[in-house]
Amino acid sequence: MKKATYFLFTACLSGIIWTSCQRESLPDPGASGLMELELPVGVYDFNQPGYNNSSSLKGKVINNDLATLGRVLFYDKALSVSHTIACASCHHQERAFSDGLTLSRGFMGEETARNSMAIFNMPLNGTYFWDLRRDGLKEMVLDPVQHLVEMGTESPQLLAAKLKEIPYYSELFSRAFGSDDINGDRISLALAEFISAMMSNSSRFDNRTLTPQEERGQTVFLNAQCGNCHGGRNFNNMSIFEGFAVGNRGGGWGGSNGGNTNLNIAGDFANIGLDYSYSDPGMTPEKQNEIGIAEVEQGLFKIPSLRNVALTGPYMHDGRFKTLMDVINHYDHGVKMHTNLDRRLLESVVLPNGTIEFVDKPRRLNLSQFDKEDLVAFLTALTDETLTTHPRFSNPFQTK
């Protein structure tokens, strides 16, 4: 594919040099040597087959020029105050846009407070961050940029002023918006558009090519009622009401009849019994009040998607579990009793009249080692290699 190519140097240059190949030279304080920004002249098509079949996305079409701008912003270290890290520094494509660390590190090398969540299928998420503090992608994307530990850029205004000094952004913003005006709102829109395009719907589970062991693991998943929290097409509960059930043994975006629609589920968050007392309280009292929780509860965290989960460890908000087997062992026999423990993790009994009564005692799954290994195999089958390898999501800055 023909490319539009830009060279970036660490030394300041006296001018911009244009060639017939659309090549320009400019300083890049975050680079250690010669860098090249390489983009398709015709831009990638970010609209994947079946992208907007979900009821949450009906009619949504990705603007390719806007997503292209977002891709450059996502990988550009200029978004951090020190020009040392980008959004992609904590969200690696090969890890389904997580980073493999217990806690991520900010622009000064300091550890962040929480594990970096994977980012894909974000339009299906409903809420964002471990504490669910944001309800929209556009509102979410600049939080890490302005965070004092993560990227440290004080305000959208300062970021916009910085980007105006980088020549390649003039053309990118013009293509995306029709003018080269750069402001925080446009930066947010572009990042949100690129992240919206990061859809994962092409695993072996979706393609119905599970092995016998993975099929057994799916049965374990169903029998252990994992889908009570990780239901729906995104395996994170938010899409559970779209008429999709993992029990139909096939996914994708087409959906099917079924699902746990009879459950009275509060939302995409839970206290899962990690601790008897939480040093990190999770969802803030303000957010709890906003969504109607009358008495402030401790330890409420976002329920993440299980898609690509084999790539996104360590697990939980603090990265305490290194492997999927560690996570399974927690749910099997390690859930701690807590005042706010989610009722889906409580023991229950069915009364003679057919109603369910919950007991103040954590459920124990009592899975065999074979069950656990089969379950790991099924979860691994939720990996989408298109997401983790396609060049439209890759780093456009290449070291030369």
Secondary structure as GFF3:
##gff-version 3
##sequence-region A 1 400
A	DSSP	beta_strand	3	9	.	.	.	ID=ss1
A	DSSP	beta_strand	25	27	.	.	.	ID=ss2
A	DSSP	beta_strand	35	40	.	.	.	ID=ss3
A	DSSP	three_ten_helix	51	53	.	.	.	ID=ss4
A	DSSP	three_ten_helix	55	57	.	.	.	ID=ss5
A	DSSP	alpha_helix	64	75	.	.	.	ID=ss6
A	DSSP	three_ten_helix	77	79	.	.	.	ID=ss7
A	DSSP	three_ten_helix	87	89	.	.	.	ID=ss8
A	DSSP	three_ten_helix	93	95	.	.	.	ID=ss9
A	DSSP	three_ten_helix	122	124	.	.	.	ID=ss10
A	DSSP	alpha_helix	137	140	.	.	.	ID=ss11
A	DSSP	alpha_helix	143	146	.	.	.	ID=ss12
A	DSSP	alpha_helix	156	164	.	.	.	ID=ss13
A	DSSP	alpha_helix	168	177	.	.	.	ID=ss14
A	DSSP	alpha_helix	184	197	.	.	.	ID=ss15
A	DSSP	alpha_helix	212	223	.	.	.	ID=ss16
A	DSSP	three_ten_helix	226	228	.	.	.	ID=ss17
A	DSSP	three_ten_helix	240	242	.	.	.	ID=ss18
A	DSSP	three_ten_helix	246	248	.	.	.	ID=ss19
A	DSSP	beta_strand	269	270	.	.	.	ID=ss20
A	DSSP	alpha_helix	285	290	.	.	.	ID=ss21
A	DSSP	beta_strand	301	302	.	.	.	ID=ss22
A	DSSP	three_ten_helix	309	311	.	.	.	ID=ss23
A	DSSP	alpha_helix	324	329	.	.	.	ID=ss24
A	DSSP	pi_helix	330	334	.	.	.	ID=ss25
A	DSSP	three_ten_helix	343	345	.	.	.	ID=ss26
A	DSSP	beta_strand	346	350	.	.	.	ID=ss27
A	DSSP	beta_strand	356	362	.	.	.	ID=ss28
A	DSSP	alpha_helix	369	380	.	.	.	ID=ss29
A	DSSP	alpha_helix	385	389	.	.	.	ID=ss30
A	DSSP	three_ten_helix	391	393	.	.	.	ID=ss31
A	DSSP	beta_strand	397	399	.	.	.	ID=ss32
###
